[in-house]
Amino acid sequence: MFAFLSVTIVLSLAGRLRAADPADDVVQTIINLVTDKDKDLRNVGLEQVRDEAKGEAATKRFAAVLPTLPPETQVGMINALADRGDRAARPAVLDLVKSQDEQVRTAAVRALGPLGEPNDVPLLVQTIAAAGLEKIATASLVRLSSPEVNRAIVGQMKGVAANVRVDLVGVLASRQAVDCTAMLLAMAKEEEPTVRIAAIDALGQLCCASDIPALLPLVLKPSDAKAGKAAENAVVQVCGRVAEANQRADTLLKAFASASDDEKRILLPLAGRVGGPAVLKTIDQAIANSNPTQHAIGMEAICNWPDSSVGDRLLKLAKSAAAPADRRMALAALIRVAPLPDKRNPAGKLKMLQEAMKMVTTDAERKTILKRAEAIRTMDTLHWVVPYMTDPVLGQQASATVVELAHHRELRLPHEAEFAKLLDQVIATSKDPVVVDRAKRYKAGQTYKRP
């Protein structure tokens, strides 16, 4: 009853709490609630700290109470002040970053995200370096709102361990620090492999089409194979952000036209990952070239294509290419691209997998096809997969594909009775406990949370 009456009194003061300069007695009432022995009353007070009693003066009075509170209440008050978002609380929060209580220290470091300023960057970097709270400190660096923060982070790069630099590069990427691309390009050539890869990954997130020429040296003359692969991924990522799909590979094709033979071996397969009509035309010319090297470049490029629009070309190559190696490469690419999202309808995608199933020669390839089929969510796919459930070699993968199709309620619910029988079959025959558990859940109308 006491708690109820106290809450009622606090709520009745709401109009006064919203004033620009709350009365001292109202602020004191909130402080009294926060310091009360009753946990429910403390929580009511903390909610008032978050949302009411606006103004810097009130924030300072709330923050002044922090040193007098027990650790559990300090955590609650720090969190409330962080949610309040008034930087007037920052000095009091800073004092608790070195608290002996781990939970208080954690809350204080977290609160520096919304409450901190560029001058707090060194402290947060030190916290990352000290380990223990590095994830919290990293998140706070990401949240700092001042435009000067990026420059402050760059200023901390020198003299810290490689793992800290990797974290700081990740912070810049999360902050969308496009003003730091020049620095990241320099870091992408450093000797420390982890820093190098982190910088390249960040460039993939931050660069735009006009930056691609600056990225290409990382692709064409990589410091090692891993860095080269990361640079290729970064370029593909940047190209993918070009608004006009047919122009996404323009810079790559321009570079390809004047490249050396060794560079062309890299550039055209990379352009194949981006796609587009102009790229396809260049690839067709390379495949038709009588020069074995040019032909090989074209084959690799067509097999890198990002969607199933080249499915018919791959099927033709898989059936009629002169070299067995070309046929195998085209068939593997067909299996990969067939279910990928694009304008082709599901029936066309399924047909490509069915054609591939007729051509493969190993059980491993057949299992891969059945696995890929789960991405084509139609009853025709289900009906095609079901006969394989009794195959002694392919049955387990077929059952897993049936369960994955059942995962999608929009497919399962309109055909619940049919799925129920098939899920019973899975439950009786599957040797995979996860597959069996999922089958039972779907049959019961339950959901399954992927690990």
C-alpha beads as a LAMMPS data file, in Angstrom:
LAMMPS data file: protein, C-alpha beads

451 atoms
450 bonds

1 atom types
1 bond types

-500.0 500.0 xlo xhi
-500.0 500.0 ylo yhi
-500.0 500.0 zlo zhi

Masses

1 110.0

Atoms # bond

1 1 1 0.000 0.000 0.000
2 1 1 2.840 2.376 0.893
3 1 1 4.524 1.716 -2.443
4 1 1 1.264 2.297 -4.302
5 1 1 0.641 5.624 -2.563
6 1 1 4.212 6.786 -3.185
7 1 1 3.991 5.943 -6.875
8 1 1 0.688 7.810 -7.093
9 1 1 2.257 10.868 -5.492
10 1 1 5.182 10.816 -7.952
11 1 1 2.912 10.453 -10.948
12 1 1 0.748 13.300 -9.747
13 1 1 3.787 15.543 -9.978
14 1 1 4.284 14.808 -13.687
15 1 1 3.173 18.255 -14.801
16 1 1 5.713 19.945 -12.557
17 1 1 8.452 17.511 -13.545
18 1 1 8.193 18.572 -17.168
19 1 1 8.956 22.181 -16.360
20 1 1 12.168 23.655 -17.782
21 1 1 13.550 24.296 -14.265
22 1 1 11.956 21.786 -11.854
23 1 1 11.314 22.913 -8.297
24 1 1 13.870 21.798 -5.735
25 1 1 11.332 19.828 -3.771
26 1 1 10.317 17.797 -6.834
27 1 1 13.920 16.892 -7.654
28 1 1 14.462 16.020 -4.018
29 1 1 11.380 13.799 -4.090
30 1 1 12.880 11.853 -6.984
31 1 1 16.217 11.588 -5.177
32 1 1 14.409 10.325 -2.093
33 1 1 12.784 7.625 -4.193
34 1 1 16.095 6.610 -5.785
35 1 1 17.695 6.278 -2.350
36 1 1 14.758 4.467 -0.753
37 1 1 15.280 0.973 0.659
38 1 1 12.307 -0.341 -1.325
39 1 1 13.453 -1.622 -4.721
40 1 1 10.134 -0.840 -6.423
41 1 1 10.287 2.770 -5.249
42 1 1 13.882 3.053 -6.395
43 1 1 12.835 1.855 -9.858
44 1 1 10.061 4.468 -9.957
45 1 1 12.592 7.140 -9.062
46 1 1 15.006 5.955 -11.750
47 1 1 12.267 6.153 -14.357
48 1 1 11.661 9.753 -13.294
49 1 1 15.385 10.465 -13.672
50 1 1 15.212 9.103 -17.206
51 1 1 12.155 10.884 -18.487
52 1 1 11.231 13.799 -16.258
53 1 1 12.722 16.768 -14.354
54 1 1 14.278 18.197 -17.466
55 1 1 17.207 20.553 -17.389
56 1 1 20.928 20.655 -16.637
57 1 1 20.410 21.759 -13.035
58 1 1 18.345 18.670 -12.258
59 1 1 20.874 16.437 -14.030
60 1 1 23.691 17.791 -11.900
61 1 1 21.734 17.182 -8.697
62 1 1 20.966 13.601 -9.729
63 1 1 24.598 13.003 -10.689
64 1 1 25.807 14.462 -7.382
65 1 1 24.037 11.675 -5.553
66 1 1 26.032 8.945 -7.342
67 1 1 28.987 8.732 -4.883
68 1 1 26.598 8.230 -1.945
69 1 1 24.733 5.275 -3.427
70 1 1 25.454 1.569 -2.907
71 1 1 26.836 -0.212 -5.995
72 1 1 23.539 -1.748 -7.136
73 1 1 21.800 1.635 -7.028
74 1 1 24.810 3.327 -8.614
75 1 1 24.396 1.016 -11.603
76 1 1 20.721 1.916 -11.875
77 1 1 21.414 5.649 -11.603
78 1 1 24.239 5.535 -14.150
79 1 1 21.983 3.734 -16.605
80 1 1 19.177 6.226 -15.976
81 1 1 21.500 9.167 -16.532
82 1 1 22.790 7.560 -19.730
83 1 1 19.232 7.186 -20.999
84 1 1 18.552 10.781 -19.958
85 1 1 21.336 11.786 -22.349
86 1 1 22.354 15.021 -20.640
87 1 1 26.137 15.426 -20.727
88 1 1 26.027 17.415 -17.527
89 1 1 26.203 14.001 -15.841
90 1 1 29.501 13.140 -17.537
91 1 1 31.929 14.261 -14.778
92 1 1 30.194 12.155 -12.133
93 1 1 30.108 9.145 -14.459
94 1 1 33.806 9.539 -15.290
95 1 1 34.652 9.295 -11.594
96 1 1 33.105 5.820 -11.527
97 1 1 34.947 4.401 -14.554
98 1 1 37.652 3.258 -12.123
99 1 1 35.240 1.930 -9.516
100 1 1 36.282 -1.186 -7.628
101 1 1 32.871 -2.682 -8.371
102 1 1 32.860 -4.385 -11.775
103 1 1 29.183 -3.749 -12.483
104 1 1 29.521 -0.063 -11.637
105 1 1 32.627 0.193 -13.796
106 1 1 30.828 -1.527 -16.672
107 1 1 27.828 0.787 -16.406
108 1 1 30.076 3.859 -16.334
109 1 1 32.024 2.808 -19.437
110 1 1 28.773 2.054 -21.244
111 1 1 27.313 5.436 -20.237
112 1 1 30.206 7.277 -21.859
113 1 1 28.669 6.356 -25.213
114 1 1 25.716 8.749 -24.918
115 1 1 27.346 11.104 -22.400
116 1 1 30.973 11.283 -23.501
117 1 1 32.955 13.678 -25.686
118 1 1 36.116 13.499 -27.838
119 1 1 38.317 13.990 -24.767
120 1 1 37.069 10.597 -23.504
121 1 1 38.467 8.700 -26.499
122 1 1 41.883 8.026 -24.863
123 1 1 40.199 6.629 -21.744
124 1 1 37.986 4.325 -23.806
125 1 1 40.967 3.173 -25.856
126 1 1 42.869 2.421 -22.638
127 1 1 39.865 0.416 -21.466
128 1 1 39.948 -1.617 -24.673
129 1 1 43.663 -2.246 -24.241
130 1 1 43.232 -3.328 -20.627
131 1 1 40.794 -6.090 -21.681
132 1 1 37.742 -7.156 -19.758
133 1 1 35.477 -4.331 -20.866
134 1 1 36.729 -4.007 -24.430
135 1 1 33.339 -4.778 -26.013
136 1 1 31.597 -2.199 -23.819
137 1 1 34.267 0.413 -24.496
138 1 1 34.163 -0.309 -28.226
139 1 1 30.388 0.152 -28.280
140 1 1 30.749 3.448 -26.422
141 1 1 33.283 4.703 -28.968
142 1 1 30.815 3.887 -31.718
143 1 1 28.072 5.860 -29.944
144 1 1 30.078 9.041 -29.267
145 1 1 28.322 11.677 -31.332
146 1 1 30.820 14.501 -31.851
147 1 1 32.231 14.854 -35.397
148 1 1 35.688 15.250 -33.841
149 1 1 35.640 11.701 -32.456
150 1 1 36.931 10.085 -35.661
151 1 1 40.002 12.297 -35.633
152 1 1 40.545 11.501 -31.954
153 1 1 40.354 7.756 -32.659
154 1 1 42.890 8.061 -35.479
155 1 1 45.144 9.927 -33.086
156 1 1 45.132 6.921 -30.752
157 1 1 46.205 4.425 -33.438
158 1 1 49.928 4.839 -32.876
159 1 1 51.550 3.103 -29.958
160 1 1 48.756 0.642 -29.180
161 1 1 48.782 -3.111 -29.663
162 1 1 47.660 -4.648 -32.954
163 1 1 44.492 -6.131 -31.461
164 1 1 43.475 -2.692 -30.178
165 1 1 44.104 -1.155 -33.582
166 1 1 41.910 -3.820 -35.134
167 1 1 39.132 -2.895 -32.709
168 1 1 39.570 0.806 -33.480
169 1 1 39.370 0.162 -37.217
170 1 1 36.126 -1.699 -36.584
171 1 1 34.857 1.297 -34.621
172 1 1 35.606 3.607 -37.549
173 1 1 33.737 1.283 -39.900
174 1 1 30.738 1.161 -37.556
175 1 1 30.813 4.958 -37.276
176 1 1 30.746 5.208 -41.081
177 1 1 33.907 7.291 -40.867
178 1 1 34.226 8.055 -44.579
179 1 1 36.604 10.869 -43.678
180 1 1 39.159 8.244 -42.635
181 1 1 39.477 6.288 -45.896
182 1 1 42.906 7.767 -46.727
183 1 1 44.255 6.611 -43.375
184 1 1 42.685 3.179 -43.838
185 1 1 44.256 2.838 -47.278
186 1 1 47.646 3.393 -45.670
187 1 1 46.863 0.855 -42.944
188 1 1 45.864 -1.669 -45.629
189 1 1 49.558 -1.876 -46.565
190 1 1 50.942 -2.375 -43.066
191 1 1 53.059 -5.344 -42.054
192 1 1 50.759 -6.605 -39.289
193 1 1 48.344 -9.006 -41.056
194 1 1 45.394 -8.561 -38.693
195 1 1 45.516 -4.769 -38.943
196 1 1 45.897 -4.989 -42.698
197 1 1 42.844 -7.203 -43.137
198 1 1 40.760 -5.107 -40.731
199 1 1 41.599 -1.957 -42.702
200 1 1 40.682 -3.593 -46.010
201 1 1 37.393 -4.858 -44.593
202 1 1 36.600 -1.355 -43.328
203 1 1 37.356 0.122 -46.748
204 1 1 34.802 -2.230 -48.229
205 1 1 32.206 -0.729 -45.915
206 1 1 33.202 2.922 -46.300
207 1 1 34.416 3.499 -49.846
208 1 1 32.323 4.656 -52.801
209 1 1 32.670 4.094 -56.557
210 1 1 35.160 6.934 -56.952
211 1 1 37.479 5.152 -54.502
212 1 1 37.706 1.924 -56.527
213 1 1 40.847 2.987 -58.462
214 1 1 42.589 3.476 -55.107
215 1 1 41.490 0.002 -53.994
216 1 1 42.641 -1.837 -57.121
217 1 1 46.368 -1.854 -56.208
218 1 1 45.397 -3.854 -53.112
219 1 1 43.793 -6.388 -55.465
220 1 1 46.470 -6.460 -58.154
221 1 1 49.526 -6.382 -55.884
222 1 1 48.391 -7.859 -52.562
223 1 1 50.808 -8.377 -49.715
224 1 1 49.575 -11.965 -49.399
225 1 1 46.773 -14.218 -50.621
226 1 1 44.485 -13.460 -47.684
227 1 1 44.852 -9.712 -48.158
228 1 1 44.210 -10.124 -51.868
229 1 1 40.995 -12.023 -51.225
230 1 1 39.884 -9.415 -48.681
231 1 1 40.613 -6.639 -51.193
232 1 1 38.569 -8.409 -53.868
233 1 1 35.672 -8.745 -51.443
234 1 1 35.957 -5.057 -50.587
235 1 1 35.821 -4.028 -54.242
236 1 1 32.776 -6.214 -54.870
237 1 1 31.112 -4.703 -51.811
238 1 1 31.783 -1.157 -53.044
239 1 1 30.621 -1.942 -56.578
240 1 1 27.422 -3.385 -55.148
241 1 1 26.533 0.033 -53.725
242 1 1 26.543 1.716 -57.152
243 1 1 22.927 2.702 -57.717
244 1 1 22.731 1.734 -61.385
245 1 1 23.258 -2.030 -61.601
246 1 1 24.501 -1.924 -65.192
247 1 1 27.274 0.501 -64.220
248 1 1 28.598 -1.293 -61.149
249 1 1 31.565 -2.858 -62.931
250 1 1 32.443 0.113 -65.176
251 1 1 35.622 0.967 -63.275
252 1 1 36.770 -2.660 -63.368
253 1 1 36.151 -2.955 -67.108
254 1 1 38.015 0.286 -67.731
255 1 1 40.982 -1.060 -65.772
256 1 1 40.711 -4.394 -67.606
257 1 1 40.972 -2.710 -71.016
258 1 1 44.448 -1.340 -70.265
259 1 1 45.681 -4.069 -67.916
260 1 1 48.552 -6.468 -68.400
261 1 1 47.799 -10.139 -69.003
262 1 1 48.545 -10.957 -65.375
263 1 1 46.213 -8.205 -64.194
264 1 1 43.469 -9.357 -66.560
265 1 1 43.599 -12.780 -64.885
266 1 1 42.457 -11.036 -61.712
267 1 1 40.211 -8.272 -63.032
268 1 1 37.782 -10.174 -65.254
269 1 1 36.931 -12.891 -62.692
270 1 1 36.478 -10.059 -60.184
271 1 1 34.156 -8.232 -62.590
272 1 1 32.294 -11.518 -63.004
273 1 1 31.420 -11.371 -59.318
274 1 1 29.846 -7.941 -59.886
275 1 1 27.935 -8.796 -63.060
276 1 1 26.201 -6.615 -65.630
277 1 1 25.613 -6.699 -69.411
278 1 1 28.965 -5.133 -70.337
279 1 1 30.814 -7.637 -68.161
280 1 1 28.914 -10.524 -69.736
281 1 1 29.837 -9.319 -73.213
282 1 1 33.513 -9.192 -72.248
283 1 1 33.294 -12.653 -70.698
284 1 1 31.663 -14.150 -73.804
285 1 1 34.479 -12.733 -75.912
286 1 1 37.084 -14.217 -73.585
287 1 1 35.447 -17.668 -73.569
288 1 1 35.322 -17.659 -77.384
289 1 1 38.983 -16.622 -77.613
290 1 1 41.293 -19.248 -79.075
291 1 1 43.999 -18.196 -76.644
292 1 1 43.856 -20.752 -73.787
293 1 1 44.695 -18.156 -71.149
294 1 1 41.965 -15.763 -72.281
295 1 1 39.491 -18.634 -72.468
296 1 1 40.376 -19.730 -68.923
297 1 1 39.890 -16.185 -67.625
298 1 1 36.463 -16.065 -69.234
299 1 1 35.448 -19.417 -67.769
300 1 1 36.473 -18.379 -64.272
301 1 1 34.596 -15.101 -64.658
302 1 1 31.311 -16.675 -65.835
303 1 1 31.512 -19.173 -62.971
304 1 1 31.797 -16.273 -60.504
305 1 1 28.490 -14.717 -61.617
306 1 1 26.369 -13.416 -58.705
307 1 1 22.927 -14.685 -59.758
308 1 1 21.188 -17.348 -61.850
309 1 1 20.719 -15.179 -64.932
310 1 1 23.645 -17.008 -66.561
311 1 1 22.129 -20.404 -65.765
312 1 1 21.376 -21.233 -69.377
313 1 1 24.936 -20.362 -70.404
314 1 1 26.360 -22.509 -67.616
315 1 1 24.080 -25.402 -68.518
316 1 1 25.194 -25.204 -72.129
317 1 1 28.848 -25.119 -71.115
318 1 1 28.331 -28.013 -68.686
319 1 1 26.917 -30.093 -71.522
320 1 1 29.058 -29.111 -74.467
321 1 1 32.335 -27.442 -73.414
322 1 1 35.273 -29.066 -75.163
323 1 1 37.416 -29.529 -72.059
324 1 1 36.201 -31.828 -69.240
325 1 1 37.579 -29.326 -66.708
326 1 1 35.384 -26.604 -68.222
327 1 1 32.325 -28.847 -68.025
328 1 1 32.983 -29.640 -64.366
329 1 1 33.548 -25.980 -63.529
330 1 1 30.361 -24.881 -65.284
331 1 1 28.317 -27.610 -63.601
332 1 1 29.571 -26.638 -60.143
333 1 1 28.741 -22.994 -60.868
334 1 1 25.271 -23.962 -62.123
335 1 1 24.548 -25.788 -58.855
336 1 1 25.704 -22.713 -56.917
337 1 1 23.737 -20.067 -58.800
338 1 1 20.525 -21.951 -59.585
339 1 1 18.620 -20.999 -56.381
340 1 1 20.104 -17.507 -55.974
341 1 1 17.632 -14.589 -55.817
342 1 1 16.945 -12.885 -59.133
343 1 1 14.122 -12.370 -61.610
344 1 1 13.953 -16.027 -62.669
345 1 1 10.850 -17.772 -61.342
346 1 1 11.124 -20.691 -58.876
347 1 1 10.140 -23.239 -61.495
348 1 1 13.055 -22.152 -63.668
349 1 1 15.466 -22.386 -60.756
350 1 1 14.257 -25.878 -59.855
351 1 1 14.575 -26.996 -63.459
352 1 1 18.240 -25.973 -63.459
353 1 1 18.900 -28.105 -60.380
354 1 1 17.021 -31.007 -61.924
355 1 1 19.152 -30.733 -65.058
356 1 1 22.273 -30.613 -62.919
357 1 1 21.162 -33.725 -61.009
358 1 1 21.082 -35.651 -64.306
359 1 1 24.658 -34.648 -65.082
360 1 1 26.541 -35.070 -61.806
361 1 1 28.499 -38.238 -61.175
362 1 1 29.206 -38.283 -57.432
363 1 1 27.051 -38.603 -54.323
364 1 1 28.742 -35.524 -52.860
365 1 1 27.465 -33.478 -55.799
366 1 1 23.975 -34.979 -55.456
367 1 1 23.880 -34.067 -51.770
368 1 1 24.955 -30.528 -52.616
369 1 1 22.112 -30.207 -55.110
370 1 1 19.559 -31.431 -52.541
371 1 1 20.986 -28.949 -50.048
372 1 1 20.727 -26.091 -52.553
373 1 1 17.114 -27.055 -53.298
374 1 1 15.998 -25.888 -49.847
375 1 1 16.327 -22.279 -51.042
376 1 1 13.591 -22.817 -53.667
377 1 1 10.540 -22.720 -51.421
378 1 1 7.783 -24.331 -53.447
379 1 1 5.717 -27.483 -53.243
380 1 1 7.253 -28.575 -56.547
381 1 1 10.633 -28.559 -54.817
382 1 1 9.222 -30.606 -51.952
383 1 1 7.710 -33.163 -54.301
384 1 1 10.995 -33.460 -56.177
385 1 1 13.045 -33.974 -53.009
386 1 1 10.704 -36.444 -51.249
387 1 1 11.617 -39.558 -53.328
388 1 1 15.251 -39.138 -52.287
389 1 1 14.285 -39.549 -48.612
390 1 1 14.397 -43.337 -48.954
391 1 1 17.748 -43.373 -50.767
392 1 1 20.351 -45.083 -48.537
393 1 1 23.002 -42.474 -49.402
394 1 1 21.002 -39.315 -50.051
395 1 1 18.139 -39.852 -47.601
396 1 1 19.616 -37.898 -44.701
397 1 1 20.224 -34.775 -46.782
398 1 1 16.802 -35.077 -48.423
399 1 1 15.176 -35.260 -44.969
400 1 1 17.109 -32.181 -43.834
401 1 1 15.911 -30.300 -46.921
402 1 1 12.292 -31.291 -46.239
403 1 1 12.626 -29.946 -42.690
404 1 1 14.150 -26.696 -43.937
405 1 1 11.226 -26.249 -46.341
406 1 1 8.865 -26.915 -43.427
407 1 1 10.550 -24.117 -41.519
408 1 1 8.760 -21.610 -43.743
409 1 1 5.239 -21.246 -42.424
410 1 1 3.913 -19.676 -45.598
411 1 1 4.734 -22.947 -47.373
412 1 1 3.954 -25.403 -44.569
413 1 1 0.639 -24.145 -43.179
414 1 1 -1.401 -24.327 -46.406
415 1 1 -0.187 -27.938 -46.808
416 1 1 -0.060 -28.918 -43.154
417 1 1 -1.390 -32.459 -43.559
418 1 1 1.113 -33.329 -46.279
419 1 1 4.003 -31.885 -44.294
420 1 1 2.876 -33.726 -41.144
421 1 1 3.278 -37.114 -42.854
422 1 1 6.684 -36.203 -44.203
423 1 1 7.854 -34.857 -40.851
424 1 1 6.793 -38.130 -39.233
425 1 1 8.979 -39.895 -41.768
426 1 1 11.880 -37.609 -40.901
427 1 1 11.390 -38.223 -37.183
428 1 1 11.463 -41.970 -37.770
429 1 1 14.502 -42.093 -40.064
430 1 1 16.780 -39.102 -39.525
431 1 1 19.997 -39.682 -37.591
432 1 1 20.515 -35.979 -36.939
433 1 1 19.050 -34.975 -33.543
434 1 1 18.731 -31.328 -34.593
435 1 1 16.776 -32.279 -37.710
436 1 1 14.523 -34.544 -35.643
437 1 1 13.940 -31.821 -33.040
438 1 1 13.030 -29.316 -35.736
439 1 1 10.673 -31.797 -37.386
440 1 1 8.873 -32.362 -34.089
441 1 1 8.545 -28.644 -33.468
442 1 1 7.162 -27.866 -36.904
443 1 1 4.721 -30.767 -36.701
444 1 1 3.463 -29.334 -33.412
445 1 1 3.131 -25.863 -34.922
446 1 1 6.046 -24.499 -32.907
447 1 1 8.933 -22.331 -34.018
448 1 1 12.635 -23.069 -34.052
449 1 1 15.307 -20.548 -33.206
450 1 1 18.467 -21.100 -35.183
451 1 1 21.633 -21.282 -33.049

Bonds

1 1 1 2
2 1 2 3
3 1 3 4
4 1 4 5
5 1 5 6
6 1 6 7
7 1 7 8
8 1 8 9
9 1 9 10
10 1 10 11
11 1 11 12
12 1 12 13
13 1 13 14
14 1 14 15
15 1 15 16
16 1 16 17
17 1 17 18
18 1 18 19
19 1 19 20
20 1 20 21
21 1 21 22
22 1 22 23
23 1 23 24
24 1 24 25
25 1 25 26
26 1 26 27
27 1 27 28
28 1 28 29
29 1 29 30
30 1 30 31
31 1 31 32
32 1 32 33
33 1 33 34
34 1 34 35
35 1 35 36
36 1 36 37
37 1 37 38
38 1 38 39
39 1 39 40
40 1 40 41
41 1 41 42
42 1 42 43
43 1 43 44
44 1 44 45
45 1 45 46
46 1 46 47
47 1 47 48
48 1 48 49
49 1 49 50
50 1 50 51
51 1 51 52
52 1 52 53
53 1 53 54
54 1 54 55
55 1 55 56
56 1 56 57
57 1 57 58
58 1 58 59
59 1 59 60
60 1 60 61
61 1 61 62
62 1 62 63
63 1 63 64
64 1 64 65
65 1 65 66
66 1 66 67
67 1 67 68
68 1 68 69
69 1 69 70
70 1 70 71
71 1 71 72
72 1 72 73
73 1 73 74
74 1 74 75
75 1 75 76
76 1 76 77
77 1 77 78
78 1 78 79
79 1 79 80
80 1 80 81
81 1 81 82
82 1 82 83
83 1 83 84
84 1 84 85
85 1 85 86
86 1 86 87
87 1 87 88
88 1 88 89
89 1 89 90
90 1 90 91
91 1 91 92
92 1 92 93
93 1 93 94
94 1 94 95
95 1 95 96
96 1 96 97
97 1 97 98
98 1 98 99
99 1 99 100
100 1 100 101
101 1 101 102
102 1 102 103
103 1 103 104
104 1 104 105
105 1 105 106
106 1 106 107
107 1 107 108
108 1 108 109
109 1 109 110
110 1 110 111
111 1 111 112
112 1 112 113
113 1 113 114
114 1 114 115
115 1 115 116
116 1 116 117
117 1 117 118
118 1 118 119
119 1 119 120
120 1 120 121
121 1 121 122
122 1 122 123
123 1 123 124
124 1 124 125
125 1 125 126
126 1 126 127
127 1 127 128
128 1 128 129
129 1 129 130
130 1 130 131
131 1 131 132
132 1 132 133
133 1 133 134
134 1 134 135
135 1 135 136
136 1 136 137
137 1 137 138
138 1 138 139
139 1 139 140
140 1 140 141
141 1 141 142
142 1 142 143
143 1 143 144
144 1 144 145
145 1 145 146
146 1 146 147
147 1 147 148
148 1 148 149
149 1 149 150
150 1 150 151
151 1 151 152
152 1 152 153
153 1 153 154
154 1 154 155
155 1 155 156
156 1 156 157
157 1 157 158
158 1 158 159
159 1 159 160
160 1 160 161
161 1 161 162
162 1 162 163
163 1 163 164
164 1 164 165
165 1 165 166
166 1 166 167
167 1 167 168
168 1 168 169
169 1 169 170
170 1 170 171
171 1 171 172
172 1 172 173
173 1 173 174
174 1 174 175
175 1 175 176
176 1 176 177
177 1 177 178
178 1 178 179
179 1 179 180
180 1 180 181
181 1 181 182
182 1 182 183
183 1 183 184
184 1 184 185
185 1 185 186
186 1 186 187
187 1 187 188
188 1 188 189
189 1 189 190
190 1 190 191
191 1 191 192
192 1 192 193
193 1 193 194
194 1 194 195
195 1 195 196
196 1 196 197
197 1 197 198
198 1 198 199
199 1 199 200
200 1 200 201
201 1 201 202
202 1 202 203
203 1 203 204
204 1 204 205
205 1 205 206
206 1 206 207
207 1 207 208
208 1 208 209
209 1 209 210
210 1 210 211
211 1 211 212
212 1 212 213
213 1 213 214
214 1 214 215
215 1 215 216
216 1 216 217
217 1 217 218
218 1 218 219
219 1 219 220
220 1 220 221
221 1 221 222
222 1 222 223
223 1 223 224
224 1 224 225
225 1 225 226
226 1 226 227
227 1 227 228
228 1 228 229
229 1 229 230
230 1 230 231
231 1 231 232
232 1 232 233
233 1 233 234
234 1 234 235
235 1 235 236
236 1 236 237
237 1 237 238
238 1 238 239
239 1 239 240
240 1 240 241
241 1 241 242
242 1 242 243
243 1 243 244
244 1 244 245
245 1 245 246
246 1 246 247
247 1 247 248
248 1 248 249
249 1 249 250
250 1 250 251
251 1 251 252
252 1 252 253
253 1 253 254
254 1 254 255
255 1 255 256
256 1 256 257
257 1 257 258
258 1 258 259
259 1 259 260
260 1 260 261
261 1 261 262
262 1 262 263
263 1 263 264
264 1 264 265
265 1 265 266
266 1 266 267
267 1 267 268
268 1 268 269
269 1 269 270
270 1 270 271
271 1 271 272
272 1 272 273
273 1 273 274
274 1 274 275
275 1 275 276
276 1 276 277
277 1 277 278
278 1 278 279
279 1 279 280
280 1 280 281
281 1 281 282
282 1 282 283
283 1 283 284
284 1 284 285
285 1 285 286
286 1 286 287
287 1 287 288
288 1 288 289
289 1 289 290
290 1 290 291
291 1 291 292
292 1 292 293
293 1 293 294
294 1 294 295
295 1 295 296
296 1 296 297
297 1 297 298
298 1 298 299
299 1 299 300
300 1 300 301
301 1 301 302
302 1 302 303
303 1 303 304
304 1 304 305
305 1 305 306
306 1 306 307
307 1 307 308
308 1 308 309
309 1 309 310
310 1 310 311
311 1 311 312
312 1 312 313
313 1 313 314
314 1 314 315
315 1 315 316
316 1 316 317
317 1 317 318
318 1 318 319
319 1 319 320
320 1 320 321
321 1 321 322
322 1 322 323
323 1 323 324
324 1 324 325
325 1 325 326
326 1 326 327
327 1 327 328
328 1 328 329
329 1 329 330
330 1 330 331
331 1 331 332
332 1 332 333
333 1 333 334
334 1 334 335
335 1 335 336
336 1 336 337
337 1 337 338
338 1 338 339
339 1 339 340
340 1 340 341
341 1 341 342
342 1 342 343
343 1 343 344
344 1 344 345
345 1 345 346
346 1 346 347
347 1 347 348
348 1 348 349
349 1 349 350
350 1 350 351
351 1 351 352
352 1 352 353
353 1 353 354
354 1 354 355
355 1 355 356
356 1 356 357
357 1 357 358
358 1 358 359
359 1 359 360
360 1 360 361
361 1 361 362
362 1 362 363
363 1 363 364
364 1 364 365
365 1 365 366
366 1 366 367
367 1 367 368
368 1 368 369
369 1 369 370
370 1 370 371
371 1 371 372
372 1 372 373
373 1 373 374
374 1 374 375
375 1 375 376
376 1 376 377
377 1 377 378
378 1 378 379
379 1 379 380
380 1 380 381
381 1 381 382
382 1 382 383
383 1 383 384
384 1 384 385
385 1 385 386
386 1 386 387
387 1 387 388
388 1 388 389
389 1 389 390
390 1 390 391
391 1 391 392
392 1 392 393
393 1 393 394
394 1 394 395
395 1 395 396
396 1 396 397
397 1 397 398
398 1 398 399
399 1 399 400
400 1 400 401
401 1 401 402
402 1 402 403
403 1 403 404
404 1 404 405
405 1 405 406
406 1 406 407
407 1 407 408
408 1 408 409
409 1 409 410
410 1 410 411
411 1 411 412
412 1 412 413
413 1 413 414
414 1 414 415
415 1 415 416
416 1 416 417
417 1 417 418
418 1 418 419
419 1 419 420
420 1 420 421
421 1 421 422
422 1 422 423
423 1 423 424
424 1 424 425
425 1 425 426
426 1 426 427
427 1 427 428
428 1 428 429
429 1 429 430
430 1 430 431
431 1 431 432
432 1 432 433
433 1 433 434
434 1 434 435
435 1 435 436
436 1 436 437
437 1 437 438
438 1 438 439
439 1 439 440
440 1 440 441
441 1 441 442
442 1 442 443
443 1 443 444
444 1 444 445
445 1 445 446
446 1 446 447
447 1 447 448
448 1 448 449
449 1 449 450
450 1 450 451
